Amino acid sequence: MNVAVDTNVLVRLLVADDVEQAERARSLFETTGIFVPITVVLECWWVLEAVYRVPAREAAEAFRRLLGLPRVTFEHEERLLFALDAVTSGLDFADALHLAATPEGKGFATFDRRLARRAGRIPDAPRVFEPTKG
């Protein structure tokens, strides 16, 4: 049986702040095929940073460990891997996912100069630019 998981299951597994729920989440991951939607990844990242104050590099490592589990599949794994690498290069995770979702050969328009500057240093990132005045 395969199941998709909600953010709260993933958070319990990663932070184990509720012992009983963490054990139930761990058991599910050990016995069941797990699918993690990209939207759950994004929300979980936000919870880890905003609520639990987990540094970006630690969150990236936690997701890399999850990617290595035998029964776990992530939606858009290649995009997620790109985003995790981009985060370690200084990008915000949501911005990194935006860039990862940009189709090959397309540019990415933003008014965020910091994003544009940092994205320029990431191999294989789409061209990031500020929209011009019409």
C-alpha positions in Angstrom: 0.0 0.0 0.0 1.2 3.5 -0.8 0.0 6.6 1.0 0.6 10.3 0.7 1.5 12.1 3.9 0.4 15.4 5.3 2.8 18.0 6.7 2.0 17.2 10.3 3.1 13.5 9.8 6.4 14.6 8.2 7.0 17.2 10.9 6.4 14.7 13.7 8.9 12.3 12.0 11.5 15.0 11.7 11.3 16.8 15.0 9.7 14.2 17.3 8.2 16.8 19.6 5.3 14.5 20.3 6.8 11.1 21.2 3.6 9.0 20.5 2.9 10.7 17.1 6.6 10.5 16.2 6.6 6.8 16.8 3.4 6.3 14.7 5.0 8.4 11.9 8.2 6.4 12.1 6.3 3.1 11.9 4.3 4.3 8.9 7.5 5.2 7.1 9.1 1.8 8.0 6.1 -0.3 6.8 4.4 1.6 4.1 5.2 3.1 0.7 5.2 6.9 1.2 4.5 9.6 -1.3 5.4 13.2 -0.3 3.7 15.9 -2.4 5.9 18.9 -3.2 3.3 21.1 -1.5 3.8 19.2 1.7 7.6 19.6 1.4 7.1 23.4 1.1 4.8 23.6 4.0 7.0 21.4 6.1 10.0 23.5 5.3 8.1 26.6 6.4 7.1 24.9 9.7 10.7 23.8 10.4 12.1 27.3 9.9 9.3 29.4 11.3 8.1 27.3 14.2 11.0 25.1 15.2 13.8 27.5 14.0 15.7 24.8 12.2 18.5 26.3 10.1 18.1 25.9 6.3 21.2 23.7 6.0 19.8 21.3 8.7 16.4 21.2 7.0 18.1 20.4 3.7 20.1 17.5 5.3 16.9 16.2 6.8 15.2 16.1 3.5 18.2 14.5 1.8 18.0 11.7 4.4 14.3 11.2 3.7 15.1 11.1 0.0 17.4 8.1 0.7 14.8 6.1 2.5 13.7 3.0 0.5 9.9 3.3 0.7 9.8 7.1 0.2 9.0 8.9 -3.0 8.8 12.6 -3.4 6.9 14.4 -6.1 9.3 16.2 -8.5 12.4 14.7 -6.8 14.8 16.3 -9.3 13.3 19.7 -8.6 13.5 19.1 -4.9 17.2 18.1 -5.2 17.9 21.3 -7.2 16.1 23.4 -4.6 18.0 21.7 -1.7 21.3 22.5 -3.5 20.2 26.1 -4.2 19.4 26.5 -0.5 22.9 25.6 0.5 24.0 28.3 -1.9 22.0 30.9 0.0 18.5 30.9 -1.7 15.3 30.9 0.3 13.6 27.5 -0.1 10.4 28.8 -1.7 12.5 30.8 -4.2 14.6 27.8 -4.9 11.5 25.7 -5.6 10.2 28.5 -7.9 13.4 28.3 -9.9 13.3 24.5 -9.9 9.8 24.6 -11.4 10.8 27.0 -14.2 10.7 25.0 -17.5 14.0 24.5 -19.2 14.8 27.4 -21.6 12.5 29.8 -19.8 13.5 32.8 -17.7 12.2 33.8 -14.3 11.0 37.3 -13.7 11.2 38.9 -10.2 11.5 42.2 -8.5 13.6 40.5 -5.8 17.1 41.6 -6.6 18.6 39.4 -3.9 17.1 36.4 -5.5 18.3 37.4 -8.9 21.9 38.0 -7.6 22.1 34.7 -5.8 20.4 32.7 -8.6 23.1 33.9 -10.9 25.7 31.9 -8.9 23.8 28.6 -9.1 24.7 26.2 -11.9 21.8 25.3 -14.2 19.5 27.9 -12.7 17.2 29.7 -15.1 18.0 33.2 -16.1 16.5 35.5 -13.5 15.7 39.0 -14.4 13.7 42.1 -13.3 10.8 43.0 -15.6 11.5 46.2 -17.6 9.2 49.2 -17.5 6.6 49.1 -20.3 
